[in-house]
């Protein structure tokens, strides 16, 4: 039995508690005829599910300068109050927004990394509560509440999993776009910090990127986002001065995502301008390479 003084267990037959020394003055009370079952497991699983739903709704409503919250508030209350009239005055198109489902979908994709394991945890808690209620109904109650929690948590898990998987292709595409944009930025940086500096100082573009060391352009990038070197070739009208070539143009190429030159995903820059689908056959007649000039 439990000692009422210190809470430690002691033998029923013992007259004195060995932990605190309290002495028994009467017979132990008989257990009650009716005992209420514990609702702890069922309530914990239900609170976990409700917390996920409330957190998602709060993030949805208060995200992006409360755009969804303001639109919902004006839609429900109308324009009969001073607050809603001020909101409509600040944004007359507030009631024309159709961003509710899109914002919820986008937010679910962003939060799916954390909400999927949380939903799975709620499923485990709800199943545990159901199992305890079925196995020992006298001590554990809340079977109906546990079943509701299990159904809701399973739906949340399926929704967030489906939305998260559907957002993977778009995330991959955005990653590719960021990598391409980073490569273009590197090419523009190389043009501004090194190639143009070399041209202003020597009146011609270099024959190789290694020649940029003459103008102290070591900080300028000479490789793309994937750390693959650019393909550089000087082109332009050849002005002979002895045996030297002077180039008024250049062509800078990144192999792109596949790492192979001559494929459609190549990123080509000519004279500081990114061009699409450019090949050697597309070059103007006045733009020739040293190899072509020798033929």
N, C-alpha and C positions, 0 to 999 in steps of 0.2 A: 504494500500500500504506500501512498505518498504521505510524507510527514506534512501536516498543515502549517508547521512553523518555518521550516527551511526548504521544503519542496523536494527533499531527497527521498529515495525509495528506502523502505525498511520492511522488515518481516511483520506479518500480521500478528503473529504471536508475541512479538517483542513488546515489552512494556515501556521501554525507553529508546529514543532515537539515538543511534550511535553518532550521528553527525552534529546535532545541536544539543543533545541531552534532554530534549523535551520528554515529559512523562505522559503516559496515556492515563486519562482520568475517567474514561468510560468506554463502552463498547463502540467499535467503528459503526458509522452510519451504513445502513443497507443501501445498495444501489437503487436508483430511481426506477419506477415501473416503466416509464416512457422516456426514451432518449431521442433527441433530435439529431438527424444525420448532419454530417459536416457538408457544407456547401463550398468549401475553399477551392478545390480543384475546378469545379464548374465555374465559379466566379472568376478565377484567374484566367481561364481560357476565354471567357466572354469579354473580360476587360482588355485582354490582349488584342482581340479582334476589333473592339470598339476604338481602341487607341490607334490602330493602323488606319481605320476609316477616318477618324477625326483629324489625324495628322495630315492625311492626304488632302482632305477637303480644305483644311486651313492653308496648306501650301498652295492649293489651286486658287483659292479665293484671294489670298493676300499677295500672290506673286505678281510681278510686272506692274508695280505701282497700283495694286489693287484694281486692275482693269476689270477683271471678272466680278470682283466684289461690288464695285460701283455700278456695273451694268445690272447685276442681279438686284441690288438694292433699289435702283430706280425702277426696274421692271415690276418689282413687288409693291413698292410704296406708291409709285406714280409721281406726278409732278405737282402734287398738291401741297408739298411742304417747302419751307425755305431752303433746306439742305439739298433736296433733290433739284430744285430750280437752279441753285448755284452750280451743282454738278453738271446739269444740262447746259448751263451758260458757258461753263469752262470747256465742255466737250459736247457740242450739239449732236454728234453722231453716236452718242453713247448707246442709245437704244437700237442702233443699226448693227452693232457688233454681232458677228457670228463666230466668235472665237472660243465658245465654251467647250465644245467637244474637242477642238484642235488643241487647246491649252491643256485639257485633261489628258489627252493622248501623249502629247509631248512631255508633260510632267511625269506620266507613268513610265515612259521610256527612261527618263533621267533617274527616277527613284527606284526602278525595277531591280537594280543591283542590290539594294538594301531591303526592299519590300518582299522580294521572293523568298529569301531565307527567313524573314520574320513571319511570313504567311505559313511557311513550312513548320516553323516552331509552334505557331498557333494550332496547326493541324495535330501536331504531336500532343500538345496540352489537352486539346479537346478529346482526342481519342483516349488519352489516359483517364480523363474525367468520366467518359462514357464507360470505360472498362471497370473502373472502380465502382461506379454506381450500379452496374449490372452484377458484379461479383459480390459486393457487400452492401446491399441497399439499406441495411439498418444503420450503417455508420457513414455512408456517403450518399448524398442526395443530389438533386439538380440534374437528373438524367435528361429531361427535356431541354433545359438550358444548354447542356453539353452538346446535344445533338444539333441545336441551332448554331452554336459556335463552330461545330465541325463543318456544317454545311456552308456557312459564310466564309470561313477560313479556306475551305477547298475552292470556293468560287474566286476568292481573292488571289489565291495561288495560281489558278488557271488563267485569270485575266492578266495578271502582271507577267506571267511567263510568256503568254501569247504576245503581249505588247512588246516585251523585251526582245523576243526573237524577231518580231516583225521590224524592229528598229535597227537590227544589225546591218542589213544592206545599206541603209541610209547613213549609218555611222561610218561604214567602210568607205562610202563615196565621199563623205565629208573629210575623212582622213586623207584620201587621195587628193582632194581639192586643196587641202592645207599644204600637203607636200609639194604639189605643183606650184602653189603660190609662193612657198618658201624658196623654191628653186628659181622662180622668176625674180624674186627679190634679190637673191644672190647674184644673178646675172646683171641686174640693174646696178647693184653695188660695184661689181667688177668693172662695168662700163664707166661709172662715174668716178670711182676712186683710182682706177689704174689705167684703163685704155685711153680715156680722154686726157688724162694727165700726160701719158706718154705721147699722144698725138700733139698736144700743145707744145711740148718741149722739143720733139724731134720732127714734127711736121709729117709724120707718117705713123701708121699703126705697126706694132711689132710683128716680126715674122713668127715668133713663138711666144707663148705666155711666159716662158722663163725669162724672156728679155725684159719683163716688167720690173725686174730687180734693179734696173738702172734708175728707176724713178721712185725707189723705196716704197713699193706697193705690196709689201709682204702681207699686210693685214687684209688685203682684198681677197675674197674667196676665189679659189680656182677649181672648186669641185661643187657638185650639186648637193641636194638634200641627202641623197643616198651615199654621199662621200665618194662618188665616181667623178673622175676628172672630166672637165669640159673638152669638147672637140673644138679647136680653134683653127681658123684658116683665114689669112689676110687675102682680100680680093680688092679689085679696083683698077682704075686706069693706071697703066705702068708708065712712069716717067723715068727714062733711062738717064743715069748720070754715072758714066763709067760702067761698072758692072753691078751697080746697086739697083735694087728695086724699091720703089716707093709706093705704098699702098694707102689709098684714100678710103678704103672700106674694109670691113671684116665680117666674118660669119662665126658665131658662137653657138654651139649646139650641146644640149644635154640629152643623154640617151633616154631619159624619162623613167617610168616605172619598171619597164621590162629590162632595162640595162643594155639594150641593143640599139645601135645607130641605124638609121634608115627605116625605122618603123613609124607608124602613124602617131605614136605617143611622144615622139621627139619634141623638144622645146627648142625653137630656133630663134636666135636674135641676130639681126643684121643692122649694124650701125646704131645700136642702142634701142632698137625697136623689136618687140616680140612679134613674129609673124607665124601664121598657122599654115601647115602643110607645105612648107617651102622646100624645094629640092634644087639640085644644081641646074636642072634644066630650066627652072623658073628664073634664074639669074638674068639680069639684063646683059645685053651684048657687051656693054662697056665694063662689066664686072667679070674679070677673068682671074684665074688663079695662076701662080707661077708655073705649075705643071702644064696648064693649057697654053701659056704664052710661049713655051719652049717648043711646042709641036709645030 
